[in-house]
Amino acid sequence: MRTILITGATSGLGLEMARIFRQQGERLILVGRRPLDTLTDPLFTADVYCQADLSLPDSHRTIHQWLTERGVNQIDLLIHNAGIGWVGPVADQTPAEIAEMVQVNLKAPVAITHTLFKQLELASGKIVFVSSVVSQLPLHKYAVYVATKAALDGFARSLAVETSGRIAVQVLHPGAANTAMHAKVGTDEAVYRKYPSAESVAADMVRAMGRRKRHIAIGATNKLMRSVSLGLPLIFEKAMRQKAAESDQAAVKPHTVVTGGADGIGAAVARRFAAAGHTVTILDVDAELGQAVTASIGANASFIQVDLSDLDSVQDAVQQLARWSQVSTLVNNAGISAAGKFEQLPLEQMLKVIDINLTGALVLTTTLMRQDRLANQHQQVYLSSLSKYVGYPGAAVYAASKDGLAAFAKTMQAAAVANSRVTTVFPGPTRTAHARRYSPDNSREDKRMSPEAVAEAIYEGAMGKRRLVFPGAGAKVFAIFGRLLPRTAERAMKKTIYDKL
Ligand SMILES: NC(=O)c1ccc[n+]([C@@H]2O[C@H](COP(=O)([O-])OP(=O)(O)OC[C@H]3O[C@@H](n4cnc5c(N)ncnc54)[C@H](OP(=O)(O)O)[C@@H]3O)[C@@H](O)[C@H]2O)c1
C-alpha cells in the first residue's frame, strides 16, 4: 500500500484520482481548502483530509504539521493537482489575481515539494505535476495560467536532473476536461459539458503515472497538439495571433524602460538604447547603482526605484512612469537566482526568485497595458534563459521562472496588436555579477559573453522585431543540442554545474 498525497482533491480531476486510488487500496492524504464538515463524500475523513489553503504562503507548513502529527514520514506519490484558472484579456487580470494564481499553481507546488522532500526521498517516491496541454500554447486569454503551467514544466525539467535515482519526477498534460474549473472561470456550461468527463481523464492520468516517461499528454488529441506545439510552434502562433488593427497613431519619441537596469545586462541594454537616441528609464531596486548608471548615460536617462517582489512598489513605479511619453520598448530584464541543491536551498530565497523574475514582470507588463502606458506600436522584450532548452540542475526554481516568462512572452506575441511585437532572449553565460554570484566556480569567466555583446544582440533583435534571440553562436548551438539530445545535455549540465555545488 502506497501513501499518496493529492492536492486539490475536493473536486474535478483530483477527486476522481482519489476515488481510483482508494479503490486500489492505497493510503490517501487529501488536501483541500474547504472545511471538512462541508465535504459530503465519504472519502473525506479526519484522518485522510488535510485542510490547507494553497493561496496562503504558509500552506506547506500546515501540510507538514498535519503529517507530523499523524506520524506520516514517507510519501510514495505526491500529486500537485490543485490549480486555479482565469480567462479574459490579460490586462484585466489584476495584480492580486496574478499573484494568487502564481501562488496556487506554482509557488505552492515548489514549497510543498521542498517541505516534503525528505518524506519523498525516504520512500524513493515520485512527484507528479499536473500541468496542461496549454503550457506550450500561445493562448493569450489564459496568459498567466499558461505561464504558471510552463513554469511547472521548467521546474520539473531541472528538478528531475537533481533528484534522478532518488525521487522520480513526471509532468502530466491533460487537455480540457469537464470539471468545475470551467464554471469557476465563467465558461458557459454548454461549452464545457462537451469535454471528456473528469472520471475518464483522471483514469488516463492514473494510468500515465504508472509509466516512467517524464512528460505525458493525456489523450490522443492532446498528444498530437503537444507534439505540434513543441515541434512546429509557429503553426499555433500564427493561428492564434489576434488580427492586427492598423494603427494610424504617429510614432512617438522612442522611450525604453529596462528593469534591472542598474547593473549587468540591464545596464548595458540601457546604454545601448540611449546611444540609439531613446529616452531610457531604468527600474531597479538598487538606487545607488541605478542612479550612477543613469548619471553616466546623461540627460535622456532617468531612474525609478522599484521592488518587483512588492506589488505596491510596481504600481507606484507605473504611476511615476506617467511623467514620460508612452513606453515604446519594455525590456523585462530584472532577475535573481538561487543556486544550490534544491532541498538545501532556503525556500524563501527560491520563492523570491519567482516573485521578482516572474510575478514582477507579469504585473509590471499588465499594469502598463491596463493603464495605457504602452505605445500603440511597441516592443516587449523578455529575458528568459537557455534553461528553457536544457535542464538547469542547481537552479530549478530559476529555470521555472524563466520558462514561465518565455511562455508569457509567447502569449503576448499572439495578443500583440497593431505593429507591436515581442522578443524573447535566451542568453548563455554572461560576464556579470549575476553569473559570478550564482556559478559554482568562476574559473571560465573569461569565456562568458560580455554584457555589451548581449545588449547589442537584444537591441538588434528588438529593433528587427525578431521573436527569438540567442546572443552569440554558442547559445544557439546549446539550445539545439538541448532540444535534440535532452538527456545527454542534462548529464553534461549535471557534471559541469550540479556536481560542483
Ligand atoms: N479541467 C481542465 O480542463 C484542465 C485541463 C488541463 C489541466 N487542468 C489542471 O488540472 C488540475 C485540476 O483541475 P480541475 O479541472 O480538476 O479543476 P477543479 O475541479 O476546479 O479542481 C481544482 C482543485 O484545486 C483546488 N484548489 C483551488 N484553489 C485552491 C487553494 N487555494 N487551496 C487548496 N486547493 C485549491 C480546488 O478546491 P475547491 O474545490 O475548493 O475549489 C479543487 O479541489 C488543475 O491543476 C488544472 O490546472 C485542468
The ligand as a MOL file (V3000), in Angstrom:
LIG
                    3D

  0  0  0     0  0            999 V3000
M  V30 BEGIN CTAB
M  V30 COUNTS 48 52 0 0 0
M  V30 BEGIN ATOM
M  V30 1 N -10.2720 20.8390 -16.3350 0
M  V30 2 C -9.4650 21.0690 -17.3310 0
M  V30 3 O -9.9200 21.2920 -18.4510 0
M  V30 4 C -7.9740 21.0220 -17.1260 0
M  V30 5 C -7.1510 20.9270 -18.2560 0
M  V30 6 C -5.7870 20.8710 -18.0820 0
M  V30 7 C -5.2510 20.9220 -16.8170 0
M  V30 8 N -6.0690 21.0320 -15.7380 0 CHG=1
M  V30 9 C -5.4370 21.0910 -14.4170 0
M  V30 10 O -5.9090 20.0270 -13.6490 0
M  V30 11 C -5.8690 20.3630 -12.2710 0
M  V30 12 C -7.2120 20.0320 -11.6230 0
M  V30 13 O -8.1720 20.8860 -12.1950 0
M  V30 14 P -9.7100 20.5120 -12.2930 0
M  V30 15 O -10.1120 20.6570 -13.6840 0
M  V30 16 O -9.9950 19.2480 -11.5980 0 CHG=-1
M  V30 17 O -10.3260 21.7700 -11.5330 0
M  V30 18 P -11.2860 21.8640 -10.2640 0
M  V30 19 O -12.4290 20.9430 -10.3960 0
M  V30 20 O -11.5540 23.3050 -10.1030 0
M  V30 21 O -10.3510 21.3510 -9.0960 0
M  V30 22 C -9.2880 22.1010 -8.6540 0
M  V30 23 C -8.9480 21.6870 -7.2540 0
M  V30 24 O -7.9630 22.5930 -6.7500 0
M  V30 25 C -8.4490 23.1020 -5.5120 0
M  V30 26 N -7.9290 24.4160 -5.1840 0
M  V30 27 C -8.0760 25.5740 -5.8700 0
M  V30 28 N -7.5370 26.5900 -5.1840 0
M  V30 29 C -7.0520 26.0700 -4.0410 0
M  V30 30 C -6.4080 26.6090 -2.9030 0
M  V30 31 N -6.1740 27.9110 -2.7960 0
M  V30 32 N -6.0450 25.7720 -1.9110 0
M  V30 33 C -6.2900 24.4620 -1.9900 0
M  V30 34 N -6.9110 23.8850 -3.0210 0
M  V30 35 C -7.2960 24.6840 -4.0270 0
M  V30 36 C -9.9440 23.1590 -5.7050 0
M  V30 37 O -10.5990 23.3520 -4.4790 0
M  V30 38 P -12.1770 23.7730 -4.4400 0
M  V30 39 O -12.8860 22.5040 -4.7340 0
M  V30 40 O -12.3610 24.2700 -3.0600 0
M  V30 41 O -12.3810 24.8160 -5.4850 0
M  V30 42 C -10.1460 21.7950 -6.3270 0
M  V30 43 O -10.0890 20.7810 -5.3690 0
M  V30 44 C -5.5120 21.8410 -12.2050 0
M  V30 45 O -4.1470 21.9860 -11.9080 0
M  V30 46 C -5.7930 22.3180 -13.6050 0
M  V30 47 O -4.9960 23.4360 -13.9330 0
M  V30 48 C -7.4190 21.0630 -15.8630 0
M  V30 END ATOM
M  V30 BEGIN BOND
M  V30 1 1 1 2
M  V30 2 2 2 3
M  V30 3 1 2 4
M  V30 4 1 4 5
M  V30 5 2 4 48
M  V30 6 2 5 6
M  V30 7 1 6 7
M  V30 8 2 7 8
M  V30 9 1 8 9
M  V30 10 1 8 48
M  V30 11 1 9 10
M  V30 12 1 9 46
M  V30 13 1 10 11
M  V30 14 1 11 12
M  V30 15 1 11 44
M  V30 16 1 12 13
M  V30 17 1 13 14
M  V30 18 2 14 15
M  V30 19 1 14 16
M  V30 20 1 14 17
M  V30 21 1 17 18
M  V30 22 2 18 19
M  V30 23 1 18 20
M  V30 24 1 18 21
M  V30 25 1 21 22
M  V30 26 1 22 23
M  V30 27 1 23 24
M  V30 28 1 23 42
M  V30 29 1 24 25
M  V30 30 1 25 26
M  V30 31 1 25 36
M  V30 32 1 26 27
M  V30 33 1 26 35
M  V30 34 2 27 28
M  V30 35 1 28 29
M  V30 36 1 29 30
M  V30 37 2 29 35
M  V30 38 1 30 31
M  V30 39 2 30 32
M  V30 40 1 32 33
M  V30 41 2 33 34
M  V30 42 1 34 35
M  V30 43 1 36 37
M  V30 44 1 36 42
M  V30 45 1 37 38
M  V30 46 2 38 39
M  V30 47 1 38 40
M  V30 48 1 38 41
M  V30 49 1 42 43
M  V30 50 1 44 45
M  V30 51 1 44 46
M  V30 52 1 46 47
M  V30 END BOND
M  V30 END CTAB
M  END
